[in-house]
Amino acid sequence: MKIVVGEDGGGRRLDRYLKKYLRGAPLSFIYRIIRKDVKVNGRRAAADRLLAAGDTVEIFLPDAQIEGFVPPAREAKAKRQFTVVYEDEDVLVVNKPFGLLTHGDETERKNTLANQVVSYLIESKVYNPLRQRAFTPAPANRLDRNTTGLVLFGKTLAGLQGLTAAMRGDGLEKTYLTVVKGRMKGPLPLRNRMVRDREKNVTVVLPEGADGGLSMEMVAKPAGFGKGYTLVEAQLVTGRTHQIRAQLAEAGYPVIGDRKYGDAAANRAAQERFGLTTQLLHARRLMVRDGGSLPRLTGMIWEAPLPERFHVIMEGLDIRWQDERRRKEETSS
């Protein structure tokens, strides 16, 4: 049985990951099969091996024995809040709305984008959890609860592996839209290093030449202007947690509504005028530079129209698109 580790499994130890999957198995059994009957990416691995999203875990046991430890799958339905942007036999691209988690957490486990997509695929009769125990459709990327826009799902093992490889490399060009305080005069290449303060759940931005941490890079471009505000296209080179919000704030252009990294006065004004209490950030566009194992995707461009509240805030701040064509496209969407 092959299992592709999803985003929610990244960072888990191998033994704990297997215990979650084979819920009915005692720990002694888990440790025994890790020594003899389990491989990660084709190789033996220790019980404390930390898994990453996209890793392939293989369990070499008879189906009947595995099924004895796996609880029966239920065809639970979840309401559908997303819209489909693109779909083929291996890949599903959706537009995630505001307020919906990509994966479950301690606050919500049932009504998530991942569960909604699985329900949609069950209803479409392209996925049957009672027969396809070895693989569950899963997202290749993740957006924060309050970030809207494009999320990629692998409907099949081949689809998820191909998308994950493209996300890790430079196969995808990822562009977000946001509104920041201040007037950005021109394109702004941003290169920094970062470390995560997990206790406070924030990304700490360090100078590019600092020791330690991880590199992060993006290019921010002004796409429109209002009175004291800029509509910004953020094109990611790396994909770090909170990267756009943290880097723009460090550069002096905080995202409006952002309570972690933003400007307190601008946030108060946005809340009073528009009821905005979270960051205004939208995963707008994905272009496939190289589809890799999914060559038919090469050259494809997927776009998610701006949510209504984004339009309302832009109008309220008197923000005008620089590109009249883009403005017309968004209005018609």
Secondary structure, 3 states (H helix, E strand, C coil): CEEECCHHHCCCEHHHHHHHHCCCCCHHHHHHHHHHCEEECCECCCCCCECCCCCEEEECCCHHHHHHHCCCCCCCCCCCCCEEEEECCCEEEEEECCCCCCCCCCCCCCCCHHHHHHHHHHHCCCCCCCCCCCCCCEECCCCCCCCEEEEEEECCHHHHHHHHHHHHCCCEEEEEEEEEECCCCCCEEEEEEEEEECCCCEEEEECCCCCCCEEEEEEEEEEEECCCEEEEEEEECCCCCCHHHHHHHHCCCCECCCCCCCCHHHHHHHHHHHCCCCCCEEEEEEEECCCCCCHHHCCCEEECCCCHHHHHHHHHCCCEECCHHHHHHHHHC
